[in-house]
Amino acid sequence: MNPIRVLHLISSLAAGGAQTMLANLLARMDRQRFQNQVVSLIEVGPVGEQIRSQGIPVYPLGMRRGQPSPAGLWRLARLLRRERPDVLQTWLYHADLLGLCAAPLARTPVVVWNVRASNMDMAQYRRLSSWTVKACARLSGLPHAVVVNSEAGRAFHAQIGYHPRQWVLIPNGIDTQKFHPEPALRADVRCELGLEPEALLIGLVARFDPMKDHGTFLRAAGQLARTNPAAHFVLVGEGASANNAPLAALCAQENLDERMRLLGRLADLPRLTTALDMASSSSAFGEGFPNVVGEAMACGVPCVVTDVGDAARIVGETGIVVPPKNPEALAEGWRKLIALGADGRGQLGQAARARIQQHYSLTGVVRQYEDLYQSVTEKTRCAA
């Protein structure tokens, strides 16, 4: 039997949670049963290069961020006619809408949307993004299925008017071979960061974006630093660097210059993650399934997370959940983990890794996507 041809259309291939999940999915799918290719609305990007290194074709449409493009729609339709995929899998709102418009022009038989967010605050973004989400809600009955990666995401999108033929909940999968405890790296990473081996290191891995609420993290860090001289902090992600003036100003305001390490985007994230004492997600809205929480847990690092998206469901009893936009609560969550001591945090970390292995393994998630693509193509062929 010929393999099922899946074309993945995504808004961008910059570093991000959806992009990471796509790359991990493509690396693990059965290549005898599925043939994958990827299209980015804009440039190829770093994740696109990573996917290309797996031998999977990646095409850029060359659209400009934040600008509708009839030419981009035409280029996509032409590419779909040439490649003739059995399934067009779109990722993120702009790709969902563009893919739905292009598919009939190319007679692509199956369209599946992939929605990654939950309670989005569209006031924080451009009007085009808000319009796109509203248009997707109105048109959500047209795709063959809508994939969500969180219960919170499904509830939020149903509330704003999404009415798909079929909801499919597939959480993010965590690569527990790539993200795993490695205690020997702890001293090396601390030395590289200019920290003493016994320093207490708390990390936030997140791009600089209103959703991620770096302000709450930094205000909580300031509170903890004033009472705990051993506490140090590290920020990782696009825009989390010293040349980001607003971020640097927040660090200075909280007197964190000597306590904070701003590393920007890192290629070797597992190495840094496994050296943390605690990891956090300070997101204020919008998260569905925060990959970085699952990755930290897989490294045996206990987490303090804000109650946004499915973060509380992911952490379970292995970490601490606090309200969003509440620096005092976040700092108090860290204090509770500090009070457990290294042994207590280690036990929580072991339980966290076991939870990821049991509920969010990458192997199981890949199988769910494969089953979905098999199901929708079989239904379409039978209907034809």
Secondary structure, DSSP 8 states (H G I E B T S, - for coil): ---EEEEEEES--SSSHHHHHHHHHHHHS-TTTEEEEEEESS--HHHHHHHHTTT--EEE----TT---HHHHHHHHHHHHHH--SEEEEESHHHHHHHHHHHHHHT-S-EEEEE--SS--GGGS-HHHHHHHHHHHHHTTSSSEEEES-HHHHHHHHHTT---S-EEE----B-TTTS---TTHHHHHHHHTT--TT-EEEEEE--S-GGG-HHHHHHHHHHHHHH-TTEEEEEESTT-STT-HHHHHHHHHTT-TTTEEEEES-S-HHHHHTT-SEEEE---S--SS-HHHHHHHHTT--EEEES-TTHHHHHGGGSEEE-TT-HHHHHHHHHHHHHHHHHHHHHHHHHHHHHHHHH-BHHHHHHHHHHHHHHHHHHHHHH-
